[in-house]
Amino acid sequence: MPIEKRDYVGEWKNKEMYLLILQDGTVAYKRLKNGGTTSVNGPLKEFIGNNFVVGISFLTTTFEVSEPPAMVDGVLKMTVDGIQLTRTAE
């Protein structure tokens, strides 16, 4: 995990999405949408600006981060794929 992206590490949640990013680059993602569930588990491959790519070889998923991690009212928030997430207490 690049040191400048360490704020991405942690457990991020809201009612529609769960995202876990570990220090070693492991990512677990689950999203509820339109009555179905999408999940992605794998290694963090790279950062492209604020966005990050998860997967192996050609089987990858790019997560669009429109708002990188930032303190809002005393808690860390980040907007991924249009969903605002809050980092849980460590």
Buried (B, 14 or more C-beta within 10 A) or exposed (E): BEEEBEBBBBBBBBEBBBBBBBEEBBBBBBBEEEEEEEEBEBBBBEBEEBBBBBBEEEEBBBBEBEEBBEEEEEEBBBBBBEBBBBBEEE
